């Protein structure tokens, strides 16, 4: 009986500390964790079907830890400047990122989506790709690695 109580107490303390670091357990954080879980499962299923870009290498590409770490950073910024919206903004942005990944995985699995959703994802991915290219070019220019 003593062992069970000790394990429950340790789990409660650890869970309380993590929840406090993440700014409390509310709908934004719960949604983010649910989306992360769904993304993880759909990614595994897609890889098992051999349709993922990570299927051949067998790599697991998860950013869950970094996303939650950024939520902690958002909480600390909110505390520092006396606001309460930075954390929510971080949660929402990571929720959108996870949602895009879920849609991409389920599309690879063969689940049909309306063309409007597919087009929106293509536009977002194209914009992100262009932004990454521009960032790389500006870094190359700063370092004097221009290809001219």
MDAnalysis code that builds the backbone (N, CA, C; Angstrom):
import MDAnalysis as mda
import numpy as np

u = mda.Universe.empty(444, n_residues=148, atom_resindex=np.repeat(np.arange(148), 3), trajectory=True)
u.add_TopologyAttr("name", ["N", "CA", "C"] * 148)
u.add_TopologyAttr("resid", np.arange(1, 149))
u.add_TopologyAttr("resname", ["UNK", "UNK", "UNK", "UNK", "UNK", "UNK", "UNK", "UNK", "UNK", "UNK", "UNK", "UNK", "UNK", "UNK", "UNK", "UNK", "UNK", "UNK", "UNK", "UNK", "UNK", "UNK", "UNK", "UNK", "UNK", "UNK", "UNK", "UNK", "UNK", "UNK", "UNK", "UNK", "UNK", "UNK", "UNK", "UNK", "UNK", "UNK", "UNK", "UNK", "UNK", "UNK", "UNK", "UNK", "UNK", "UNK", "UNK", "UNK", "UNK", "UNK", "UNK", "UNK", "UNK", "UNK", "UNK", "UNK", "UNK", "UNK", "UNK", "UNK", "UNK", "UNK", "UNK", "UNK", "UNK", "UNK", "UNK", "UNK", "UNK", "UNK", "UNK", "UNK", "UNK", "UNK", "UNK", "UNK", "UNK", "UNK", "UNK", "UNK", "UNK", "UNK", "UNK", "UNK", "UNK", "UNK", "UNK", "UNK", "UNK", "UNK", "UNK", "UNK", "UNK", "UNK", "UNK", "UNK", "UNK", "UNK", "UNK", "UNK", "UNK", "UNK", "UNK", "UNK", "UNK", "UNK", "UNK", "UNK", "UNK", "UNK", "UNK", "UNK", "UNK", "UNK", "UNK", "UNK", "UNK", "UNK", "UNK", "UNK", "UNK", "UNK", "UNK", "UNK", "UNK", "UNK", "UNK", "UNK", "UNK", "UNK", "UNK", "UNK", "UNK", "UNK", "UNK", "UNK", "UNK", "UNK", "UNK", "UNK", "UNK", "UNK", "UNK", "UNK", "UNK", "UNK", "UNK", "UNK"])
u.atoms.positions = np.array([
    [0.834, -1.196, 0.000],
    [0.000, 0.000, 0.000],
    [0.874, 1.253, 0.000],
    [1.966, 1.232, 0.741],
    [2.847, 2.386, 0.832],
    [3.468, 2.706, -0.526],
    [3.821, 1.672, -1.289],
    [4.447, 1.855, -2.601],
    [3.474, 2.544, -3.561],
    [2.231, 2.145, -3.555],
    [1.223, 2.748, -4.435],
    [1.048, 4.231, -4.121],
    [0.974, 4.579, -2.848],
    [0.812, 5.973, -2.450],
    [2.026, 6.809, -2.841],
    [3.208, 6.236, -2.719],
    [4.435, 6.937, -3.082],
    [4.470, 7.216, -4.584],
    [4.135, 6.212, -5.381],
    [4.118, 6.381, -6.841],
    [3.087, 7.432, -7.248],
    [1.910, 7.391, -6.654],
    [0.867, 8.383, -6.957],
    [1.307, 9.783, -6.548],
    [1.970, 9.892, -5.402],
    [2.432, 11.196, -4.948],
    [3.494, 11.751, -5.898],
    [4.447, 10.912, -6.301],
    [5.504, 11.350, -7.217],
    [4.897, 11.764, -8.555],
    [3.966, 10.973, -9.071],
    [3.306, 11.313, -10.347],
    [2.558, 12.633, -10.226],
    [1.898, 12.855, -9.107],
    [1.167, 14.102, -8.896],
    [2.084, 15.314, -8.823],
    [3.195, 15.164, -8.120],
    [4.146, 16.275, -7.990],
    [4.766, 16.589, -9.354],
    [5.214, 15.563, -10.081],
    [5.823, 15.774, -11.396],
    [4.807, 16.399, -12.355],
    [3.592, 15.859, -12.358],
    [2.543, 16.421, -13.220],
    [2.217, 17.854, -12.872],
    [2.188, 18.164, -11.574],
    [1.916, 19.536, -11.141],
    [3.011, 20.507, -11.555],
    [4.266, 20.081, -11.442],
    [5.386, 20.935, -11.838],
    [5.344, 21.199, -13.343],
    [5.133, 20.138, -14.125],
    [5.082, 20.299, -15.585],
    [3.923, 21.209, -15.983],
    [2.757, 20.993, -15.382],
    [1.593, 21.819, -15.700],
    [1.837, 23.278, -15.320],
    [2.482, 23.508, -14.203],
    [2.798, 24.871, -13.790],
    [3.761, 25.529, -14.769],
    [4.789, 24.784, -15.194],
    [5.728, 25.317, -16.176],
    [5.036, 25.685, -17.484],
    [4.019, 24.888, -17.854],
    [3.293, 25.122, -19.100],
    [2.164, 26.143, -18.948],
    [2.051, 26.761, -17.792],
    [1.069, 27.818, -17.599],
    [-0.324, 27.346, -17.251],
    [-0.451, 26.133, -16.788],
    [-1.756, 25.592, -16.418],
    [-2.338, 24.738, -17.537],
    [-3.286, 23.910, -17.152],
    [-3.912, 23.001, -18.109],
    [-5.233, 23.611, -18.560],
    [-5.235, 24.224, -19.735],
    [-6.458, 24.815, -20.268],
    [-6.726, 24.237, -21.651],
    [-7.730, 24.755, -22.321],
    [-8.131, 24.193, -23.609],
    [-7.045, 24.351, -24.674],
    [-6.278, 25.437, -24.642],
    [-5.218, 25.631, -25.640],
    [-4.147, 24.553, -25.502],
    [-3.706, 24.308, -24.284],
    [-2.671, 23.302, -24.064],
    [-3.215, 21.896, -24.311],
    [-4.440, 21.634, -23.870],
    [-5.042, 20.317, -24.099],
    [-5.174, 20.041, -25.593],
    [-5.597, 21.040, -26.364],
    [-5.727, 20.880, -27.814],
    [-4.373, 20.615, -28.439],
    [-3.355, 21.339, -28.010],
    [-2.007, 21.136, -28.543],
    [-1.525, 19.714, -28.267],
    [-1.703, 19.227, -27.052],
    [-1.251, 17.880, -26.703],
    [-2.032, 16.828, -27.503],
    [-3.335, 17.033, -27.665],
    [-4.139, 16.097, -28.463],
    [-3.662, 16.097, -29.913],
    [-3.449, 17.274, -30.492],
    [-2.965, 17.361, -31.874],
    [-1.596, 16.703, -32.018],
    [-0.716, 16.887, -31.030],
    [0.599, 16.253, -31.076],
    [0.469, 14.732, -31.071],
    [-0.435, 14.227, -30.247],
    [-0.664, 12.783, -30.192],
    [-1.212, 12.241, -31.500],
    [-2.196, 12.937, -32.069],
    [-2.781, 12.505, -33.341],
    [-1.736, 12.564, -34.448],
    [-0.939, 13.618, -34.466],
    [0.120, 13.746, -35.470],
    [1.120, 12.603, -35.340],
    [1.479, 12.258, -34.121],
    [2.425, 11.172, -33.888],
    [1.868, 9.852, -34.420],
    [0.610, 9.553, -34.085],
    [-0.014, 8.295, -34.520],
    [-0.161, 8.256, -36.037],
    [-0.641, 9.345, -36.648],
    [-0.796, 9.344, -38.109],
    [0.559, 9.274, -38.812],
    [1.584, 9.846, -38.205],
    [2.928, 9.743, -38.768],
    [3.449, 8.323, -38.741],
    [3.195, 7.611, -37.649],
    [3.619, 6.211, -37.536],
    [2.862, 5.352, -38.557],
    [1.552, 5.573, -38.676],
    [0.752, 4.797, -39.630],
    [1.210, 5.069, -41.057],
    [1.452, 6.324, -41.379],
    [1.912, 6.687, -42.717],
    [3.265, 6.041, -43.016],
    [4.156, 6.064, -42.035],
    [5.471, 5.437, -42.219],
    [5.342, 3.924, -42.380],
    [4.437, 3.310, -41.600],
    [4.225, 1.869, -41.700],
    [3.677, 1.487, -43.073],
    [2.901, 2.379, -43.673],
    [2.351, 2.135, -45.012],
    [3.411, 2.365, -46.090],
    [4.557, 2.929, -45.707],
    [5.628, 3.182, -46.658],
    [5.413, 4.417, -47.503],
    [4.538, 5.314, -47.057],
    [4.212, 6.502, -47.839],
    [4.824, 7.783, -47.286],
    [5.505, 7.679, -46.179],
    [6.097, 8.866, -45.568],
    [7.468, 9.132, -46.164],
    [7.858, 10.395, -46.167],
    [9.195, 10.728, -46.649],
    [10.264, 10.189, -45.715],
    [9.872, 9.783, -44.511],
    [10.814, 9.239, -43.536],
    [10.795, 7.715, -43.525],
    [10.007, 7.078, -44.399],
    [9.881, 5.625, -44.393],
    [11.193, 4.923, -44.702],
    [11.905, 5.423, -45.705],
    [13.140, 4.758, -46.117],
    [14.234, 4.884, -45.067],
    [14.365, 6.070, -44.485],
    [15.434, 6.276, -43.502],
    [15.059, 5.750, -42.131],
    [13.774, 5.611, -41.866],
    [13.322, 5.124, -40.571],
    [13.458, 6.143, -39.463],
    [13.634, 7.411, -39.818],
    [13.797, 8.438, -38.792],
    [12.454, 8.845, -38.213],
    [12.489, 9.243, -36.975],
    [11.294, 9.740, -36.301],
    [11.459, 11.242, -36.171],
    [10.608, 11.976, -36.845],
    [10.739, 13.428, -36.885],
    [9.650, 14.046, -36.013],
    [9.930, 14.208, -34.736],
    [8.949, 14.771, -33.819],
    [9.510, 16.037, -33.186],
    [8.697, 17.084, -33.192],
    [9.108, 18.350, -32.590],
    [8.295, 18.642, -31.332],
    [7.679, 17.607, -30.773],
    [6.802, 17.811, -29.616],
    [7.536, 18.451, -28.452],
    [8.728, 17.981, -28.160],
    [9.486, 18.537, -27.044],
    [9.811, 19.998, -27.245],
    [10.198, 20.361, -28.470],
    [10.530, 21.759, -28.761],
    [9.285, 22.631, -28.699],
    [8.163, 22.104, -29.175],
    [6.920, 22.873, -29.123],
    [6.511, 23.185, -27.691],
    [6.593, 22.175, -26.834],
    [6.239, 22.393, -25.430],
    [7.249, 23.302, -24.741],
    [8.508, 23.202, -25.145],
    [9.516, 24.108, -24.592],
    [9.203, 25.554, -24.970],
    [8.739, 25.773, -26.189],
    [8.369, 27.129, -26.611],
    [7.142, 27.637, -25.847],
    [6.249, 26.735, -25.455],
    [5.110, 27.130, -24.619],
    [5.628, 27.628, -23.274],
    [6.613, 26.937, -22.714],
    [7.214, 27.378, -21.450],
    [7.833, 28.765, -21.620],
    [8.520, 28.979, -22.739],
    [9.106, 30.292, -23.010],
    [8.003, 31.349, -23.084],
    [6.895, 31.025, -23.769],
    [5.768, 31.955, -23.853],
    [5.191, 32.289, -22.486],
    [5.098, 31.288, -21.617],
    [4.602, 31.511, -20.247],
    [5.523, 32.477, -19.510],
    [6.816, 32.252, -19.623],
    [7.772, 33.106, -18.917],
    [7.744, 34.537, -19.453],
    [7.571, 34.691, -20.769],
    [7.470, 36.049, -21.337],
    [6.212, 36.735, -20.826],
    [5.098, 35.990, -20.793],
    [3.859, 36.554, -20.250],
    [4.054, 37.032, -18.820],
    [4.704, 36.224, -18.006],
    [4.947, 36.604, -16.604],
    [5.841, 37.836, -16.546],
    [6.861, 37.854, -17.396],
    [7.822, 38.947, -17.386],
    [7.181, 40.288, -17.741],
    [6.321, 40.297, -18.767],
    [5.747, 41.574, -19.202],
    [4.323, 41.798, -18.693],
    [3.818, 40.846, -17.904],
    [2.514, 41.038, -17.276],
    [1.324, 40.885, -18.216],
    [1.452, 39.996, -19.203],
    [0.335, 39.744, -20.122],
    [-0.100, 38.296, -19.993],
    [-1.077, 37.919, -20.791],
    [-1.499, 36.520, -20.781],
    [-1.864, 36.016, -22.181],
    [-1.269, 36.598, -23.213],
    [-1.625, 36.166, -24.564],
    [-0.463, 35.566, -25.357],
    [0.760, 35.726, -24.921],
    [1.910, 35.171, -25.647],
    [1.832, 33.642, -25.657],
    [1.578, 33.050, -24.497],
    [1.478, 31.593, -24.388],
    [0.377, 31.058, -25.285],
    [-0.777, 31.728, -25.270],
    [-1.884, 31.275, -26.119],
    [-1.515, 31.375, -27.598],
    [-0.800, 32.420, -27.977],
    [-0.360, 32.571, -29.360],
    [0.581, 31.440, -29.753],
    [1.492, 31.095, -28.858],
    [2.418, 29.993, -29.127],
    [1.640, 28.683, -29.271],
    [0.698, 28.442, -28.376],
    [-0.121, 27.218, -28.450],
    [-0.886, 27.154, -29.768],
    [-1.499, 28.252, -30.152],
    [-2.285, 28.268, -31.387],
    [-1.391, 28.045, -32.604],
    [-0.225, 28.668, -32.630],
    [0.650, 28.491, -33.793],
    [1.137, 27.053, -33.899],
    [1.467, 26.426, -32.772],
    [1.878, 25.025, -32.833],
    [0.702, 24.109, -33.143],
    [-0.512, 24.465, -32.704],
    [-1.701, 23.692, -33.077],
    [-1.898, 23.715, -34.597],
    [-1.732, 24.876, -35.202],
    [-1.874, 24.973, -36.654],
    [-0.814, 24.156, -37.372],
    [0.404, 24.192, -36.869],
    [1.480, 23.395, -37.450],
    [1.157, 21.903, -37.369],
    [0.681, 21.466, -36.206],
    [0.314, 20.061, -36.027],
    [-0.857, 19.688, -36.930],
    [-1.813, 20.596, -37.069],
    [-2.972, 20.334, -37.923],
    [-2.552, 20.139, -39.376],
    [-1.633, 20.966, -39.852],
    [-1.124, 20.798, -41.210],
    [-0.445, 19.445, -41.378],
    [0.310, 19.041, -40.388],
    [0.988, 17.751, -40.445],
    [-0.016, 16.596, -40.424],
    [-1.065, 16.727, -39.622],
    [-2.106, 15.692, -39.563],
    [-2.787, 15.554, -40.921],
    [-3.137, 16.679, -41.523],
    [-3.794, 16.642, -42.834],
    [-2.861, 16.032, -43.878],
    [-1.594, 16.403, -43.834],
    [-0.627, 15.840, -44.780],
    [-0.509, 14.327, -44.597],
    [-0.391, 13.870, -43.354],
    [-0.273, 12.434, -43.082],
    [-1.512, 11.673, -43.527],
    [-2.678, 12.200, -43.188],
    [-3.906, 11.486, -43.552],
    [-4.143, 11.509, -45.061],
    [-3.692, 12.557, -45.741],
    [-3.778, 12.589, -47.194],
    [-2.886, 11.500, -47.789],
    [-1.687, 11.334, -47.248],
    [-0.798, 10.266, -47.702],
    [-1.391, 8.887, -47.426],
    [-2.213, 8.790, -46.391],
    [-2.872, 7.528, -46.063],
    [-4.034, 7.246, -47.007],
    [-4.443, 8.237, -47.785],
    [-5.518, 8.044, -48.746],
    [-6.863, 8.581, -48.310],
    [-6.903, 9.311, -47.213],
    [-8.157, 9.901, -46.755],
    [-8.417, 11.151, -47.592],
    [-9.565, 11.211, -48.263],
    [-9.821, 12.352, -49.152],
    [-10.176, 13.628, -48.381],
    [-9.723, 14.750, -48.929],
    [-10.038, 16.068, -48.384],
    [-10.594, 16.928, -49.502],
    [-11.398, 17.917, -49.157],
    [-11.891, 18.832, -50.185],
    [-10.716, 19.556, -50.845],
    [-10.821, 19.853, -52.133],
    [-9.733, 20.531, -52.852],
    [-9.309, 21.853, -52.208],
    [-10.239, 22.556, -51.589],
    [-9.921, 23.845, -50.973],
    [-8.899, 23.671, -49.842],
    [-9.019, 22.603, -49.072],
    [-8.076, 22.353, -47.980],
    [-6.710, 21.991, -48.557],
    [-6.698, 21.150, -49.585],
    [-5.430, 20.783, -50.224],
    [-4.736, 22.016, -50.791],
    [-5.498, 22.888, -51.416],
    [-4.924, 24.104, -52.001],
    [-4.349, 25.005, -50.904],
    [-5.066, 25.144, -49.806],
    [-4.587, 25.979, -48.697],
    [-3.278, 25.440, -48.143],
    [-3.166, 24.133, -48.013],
    [-1.936, 23.532, -47.507],
    [-0.792, 23.749, -48.490],
    [-1.065, 23.580, -49.779],
    [-0.030, 23.810, -50.793],
    [0.471, 25.252, -50.746],
    [-0.450, 26.197, -50.599],
    [-0.067, 27.608, -50.539],
    [0.796, 27.868, -49.307],
    [0.380, 27.338, -48.156],
    [1.143, 27.539, -46.923],
    [2.533, 26.918, -47.022],
    [2.601, 25.706, -47.573],
    [3.905, 25.053, -47.687],
    [4.804, 25.778, -48.682],
    [4.227, 26.310, -49.752],
    [5.014, 27.070, -50.723],
    [5.561, 28.333, -50.083],
    [4.720, 29.030, -49.309],
    [5.176, 30.249, -48.635],
    [6.273, 29.943, -47.635],
    [6.133, 28.856, -46.896],
    [7.155, 28.479, -45.924],
    [8.440, 28.132, -46.644],
    [8.339, 27.402, -47.748],
    [9.522, 27.045, -48.531],
    [10.237, 28.274, -49.059],
    [9.486, 29.236, -49.552],
    [10.088, 30.479, -50.047],
    [10.749, 31.253, -48.923],
    [10.094, 31.305, -47.770],
    [10.664, 32.027, -46.634],
    [11.964, 31.369, -46.192],
    [12.011, 30.038, -46.191],
    [13.230, 29.334, -45.803],
    [14.351, 29.608, -46.806],
    [14.006, 29.630, -48.100],
    [15.007, 29.926, -49.127],
    [15.555, 31.344, -48.964],
    [14.669, 32.300, -48.708],
    [15.105, 33.684, -48.519],
    [15.984, 33.817, -47.286],
    [15.637, 33.107, -46.226],
    [16.434, 33.142, -45.002],
    [17.823, 32.565, -45.270],
    [17.882, 31.457, -45.987],
    [19.171, 30.843, -46.305],
    [20.014, 31.782, -47.172],
    [19.370, 32.423, -48.161],
    [20.099, 33.357, -49.023],
    [20.643, 34.538, -48.223],
    [19.846, 35.073, -47.301],
    [20.317, 36.214, -46.507],
    [21.452, 35.795, -45.583],
    [21.405, 34.560, -45.051],
    [22.497, 34.079, -44.220],
    [23.770, 33.898, -45.049],
    [23.609, 33.396, -46.290],
    [24.763, 33.230, -47.170],
    [25.380, 34.572, -47.507],
    [24.535, 35.583, -47.750],
    [25.027, 36.918, -48.052],
    [25.816, 37.502, -46.874],
    [25.299, 37.272, -45.652],
    [25.984, 37.776, -44.456],
    [27.349, 37.103, -44.295],
    [27.406, 35.817, -44.638],
    [28.648, 35.065, -44.461],
    [29.596, 35.192, -45.663],
    [29.150, 35.899, -46.698],
    [29.978, 36.091, -47.878],
    [30.035, 34.874, -48.793],
    [29.015, 34.003, -48.684],
    [28.970, 32.801, -49.510],
    [28.034, 32.967, -50.688],
    [27.996, 34.103, -51.263],
    [27.107, 34.376, -52.387],
    [27.533, 33.577, -53.599],
    [26.555, 33.056, -54.356],
    [26.843, 32.223, -55.522],
    [26.838, 33.027, -56.798],
    [27.346, 34.231, -56.822],
    [27.370, 35.043, -58.034],
    [28.717, 35.045, -58.674],
])
